[in-house]
Amino acid sequence: NKPSIPIKSGSILEDHDTTDVLLTAAPRRLVSRYVEIFQKARLNLLSLETESFALIRSLLNRDAPFSLMIIDIGAVATDIIIIECETPVVIRTVDVGGMAITSAISGSLGIDMERAEQFKRDIGILSDQTAEQNNSIAQIIESAFAPVVNEISYSIDLYRARDKSIEEIVLSGGSAYMLGLADFLRQTFTLPVHIGDPWHKIIYPKPLEANLKELSSMFSVAIGLAVKELAGEVEIFNIIMPNTNQDIKECFTKAQAQALGFEFVDLVGHEIDLQILEIIPESLAINYKMAAIGIDEKANLLNVAMLDPRDVKAREALNYIGR
C-alpha cells in the first residue's frame, strides 16, 4: 500500500485556479556521497543543486522572451532541458555521452580509445570529405548519437503537444564542439543551434579569449554554480588579472559593491574636509586602503570608503579607532 495523507471530510476547497509547482529531487545515495566527499576534504558545503539550474544561470540571459532547449553532452550522459521563463519545464537524460561515441568508433574500427577520440574530434558527425573511412566514421558517430537525437525529437513533440514551441537549441558539455554537430542538429530539427557561452557574464582580459572560448562548453555547470550566490544581484563578474584596464576594474568594483550590499563611491573630484580625513591616521589609511569621507551627524557615524570592505584587519583597525 502506498502511504497517504489523511484529510478530514469537508477540509478540501474546490478551486478551478491552478498553480504550476516546480519540484526537484536527487537520489539520496548521490547526495550522501557528495556530502561525504566534502566532509573528507574538510570543505564547507554551502548547497547542492541539480545541474539544470546551473546551466540556466550561466548560459541564458535573464527574461528571455522565448522557450529554448539546452543539450548538455557530458562524458557518460546527455541532459536535454527545455527552458521556459528561466525555469526547466522538461528534463530528459539519455545514457549516451562522448565516451559512448568514442567507444563505438573504437569497437567498429578495432582501434584504441585514444585514437578513436582523435577521429571523433577530427572528422565529426557531418563529414564533407570524400574519403570512405571518414564517411564511415561519421556514420558510426551518427548511429551512436541516435538515442540522443530520438530523445530530443520526443522532447520537442512533448512540448509542442502543449501548444508551445522551441525557438532555439543551445549546446553545452565537453562534446558540444564535436565537428559538424551544430549543423547536424540544425538540419535535423530546422531550428537555430549554437554553442552556449558561459563566459558572457564574465569580464576577462582579451589575451585569454581564445583559450576561454575553446574550453567554454566544459565550464557551463561550474560557472553556473560559482555565481549562484551572486545571481540576481549582479549581472557582471570578473576574472582579476594584472594590467586590466581601468574601465574594467571600475565595472568590477561596482558589481562587487552591489553584491556585498555596499554603496559604490567614486572619489575622483570628491571634496573631503581635511579634519574628517585626519580621523584615520595616514599610516592606517595607506596600509588598509581606506579613508574617512564624511560624518553622519544624525546617526553619529563615520562614513569610510574602503577598497575591500571584506578586509577583516581593516575593519578591526576601524573598531580600534572608534573606541
N, C-alpha and C positions, 0 to 999 in steps of 0.2 A: 504493500500500500504506500502511496505517495503521501508525504507529510502535508497537512493542510493547516490553514489559519482559521480558527473558529470565529465566526461573525454572527452576532445576535440578529435575530429576525427584526426587520424594521430599521436596521442601522445603515442600510445601503441607500444612498441618494442617487436617484436616476438623473443623469445629466447627459445631454447629447453632445456637449462640447468635449473635445478630446485634446490631449496634450502629448506630443511626442517626447519620449524619455530615452536618453542615451545611456545604455548600461554597458560597462566594460568589465571584463573579468580576465583573470590569468590563472593557470593551473597552480594550485597550492605548492606542489612539489617544485615547480620552477621558481616561484617567489622565494621559497625557503632556501633553495640553492644559492640564489643571488645574495640573500641576507647573510648566509654562512660565509660566502666568499669575502664580502666586505668586512665581516667580523674578524676573519682570519688575517685579512690585510690591515686590520686596525684602522679602517677608514669609517668616517661617519656617513651613513647612508641617509640622504635627505629625502628621497622619494623614489618610487618606481612608477613607470607608466608604460603603456603599450606604444610600440614604435609608430603607429599611425599618427598619433598626436605630435610626436617629434618631427615627423616628415612634413606635416601640415605647417608647423611653426617655421621650419627652415626653408621650405620650397615655395610657399604661396604668399602672395600679398594679401593684406587684410581686405575684407569686404569685396572679394572677387564677385562680380555680378553674374557669374555663370557656374554651372557644375562642371567638374573635371575629374579625371581619373589619374591616380598615381600608380605606377607599376614599379615596385621596388624589387629588383632582381638580385638576390643575395647569393651566397655560395651554395647553400643547400635548399633554399626555398624562395618562392616569389610571392610577394604580397600584392594584391590588387585592391585598391581602395578608391571608392567613389566619394568625392567631397562635395558637400552642398553647404554653403554659408559657413565655411571653416569647420564643418562637422562631418565626420565619416558616417555615411549612411549605408554603405555596402562595403564589407570587408571579406575578401576571399583569400585563401592561402593554398598554393599549389606546391607540392613537394618536388619541385624541379627548379634548379638554380644553375649557376655557372659550372659547378662541379659535375652535374649530370650531363651537361653538354660536352664538357671535356672528356668525360668517361666514355660517352657514346662514340666520339671520334677515335679515342684510344682503342676501344674494343673493335670497332669496324675496320680500322686500318692496321691493327696489330702493332701499334707504336706505344711508347711510354707516355705517361701523363704530361710530362714537361713539354714534349714535342707536340702533343695534341693541343695543349693550351696555346702554344705559339701559332699553330694552324688556325685555331679559333679566332685569335686576335688578328692575324694577317689576312684571312680570307673572308670570314664572317658569314652572315646568313644570306646575303644577296651578292652572289659572285657575278661580276660583269666580265670575267676573264674567260678565254676560250679553252684553257687547259682542262682536260677531262677530270683530272684529280681535284682541281679547285671546285668544279661544279659538283663533284661527288661529295666533297666535304661540306659544301653549302647545303646540299640535300640532307646530309646527316644531321647538321645543326638544326635545320628546319623541322626534321622529324622529331628530334629530341625536345624541341621547344613547342611542339604541337599541343601538349596538355595545357601549357600556359595560354596559348592562343585560344584554345577552346574555352578556357575559364574566363578569359577577357570577353569573348563573344557572349557567353552566358550572362555575365555580369551586366553588360550593356543591354541585353534583351530584358533582363530582370528590371533594370532601371527604367527602360522605355515602357514597360508594362504599367508603370505608374504615371504615364503621360508626361515623362520628363526626358530630357536629352543631355548627353555629354558633349561639351564643346571642344575639349582638347584632352590629350594624353601627355602626362609628364613622366619621364623615365628617371629612375634613380637606382642606386646599387652598383656593385662592382662590375656587373656585366652590361650596364647601360650603354657603355661605349663600344660594344661589340659592333664591328664594321657592318653597316647596312641595316642594323636593327631598326632604327628610327624610320628609314624609308620603307622597310618591310611592313611595319605596323601601320604606317601612313597609307600604303597601298591596300592593305588588308581591310582596314576599318574606315577608310576615307575620312579620317579625322586629322587635324594638325597634331603632330608629335614632336616634342623637343626634350632634350635632356635638362633636367632641373638644375638650377644654380643655387646651392645653399649659401653661397658667399654674397648674394645680392644685398643682404643687410649688413655686411661686414665691410669696414673700411680697411684696406690693406695697401701697402706700398706697391707701386706699379711693377717694380722688378720681380715681384712674386707672382704676378698674374698668370703667366704661362703655367707654372708649376701647380698653382692652386686650381686652375681650370681643369688640368689633367687629372687631378685627384678628387675633384668636387663631388662626383656622384657617390663616392665611397664614404663621404663625411656627412651626408644628409642627416642621418639619425643622430650622430654625435653632436653636430652643431645645434640641432633642434633641442636636444637635451641640455646642452650647455647654456643656452639662452632662455631656458624655461623660467628662471626666477625674474628675468628682465622683461619677458614678453608682456605686452600690454602697457608697459611703462615707457620703453624707448624703442625706436624703430631703427636704430643705427648702433653698431658695435665696432670695436676697433682691435686690430692686431698691432700692438705697440712695437715699433721698430725705430732704430736710430735715424736721425736726419729726416723724420717725417715732416712735411711742410706745415707751416703754422696754421693754415686753414683747417687741415685735418685734425691737428691737435686740439684746436678750439672746439671743433664739432664734437670730438670725442668727450672733451671735458664737460660740455653742455649736457650730453647724453648721460654721462656718469653722474653728474649732479642731480639730474632728474630722477635717475634710478635710485639714488641714495636718499632722495627727499630733501635735498638742499637747494637753496637759491644759487643760480649762477651769477657771479658779479664780474663785470669787465672793469678792471681798474685803470684801463687806459683813459686818461683825461678825467679821472675821478679825483676830486679835491678832498683831501683828508686834513682835518685840524691837527696841527703838529702836536698839541698836548695829548690828543687821543692816540696818535701814532706812537708816542713815547710810553704809553701804558705797558706795552710789551717790550721788554728790553731788546735792544738791537741784536744781541748775540742769539737770543732765542728765536727772534723773528727770522733771522738768516738761516739758522740751523734747521728749524722746522717749517720754513717757507710759509709763514703766516704773518698777518698784520691786523692790528685793531683799526677798524674803518669807521666806527660810529658808536653812539650810545643811545639806547632806547630808554629815555628818561622815565617814561610811564611804567615800564616793566623793570626798570633799574637793571638793565642788561647791557653787556658789552658786545657789540657786533664784531665778529672776527672773520676775516677772509683767510681760507686755508687752501693750499694746493691739493692736499689729500686729507679730507676730514676723517678718514678711517685710521689715520696715524695715531696709534694708541699713546705713544710717548709725547706727541704734540698735545694731545688732549690732557694728559697728566700734567704737562707744564702749564697749561691754561688753568687747570684746577688749583695748582700751587699759587699762581699769580692772584687768583680770585680769593684766596684766603685772607 
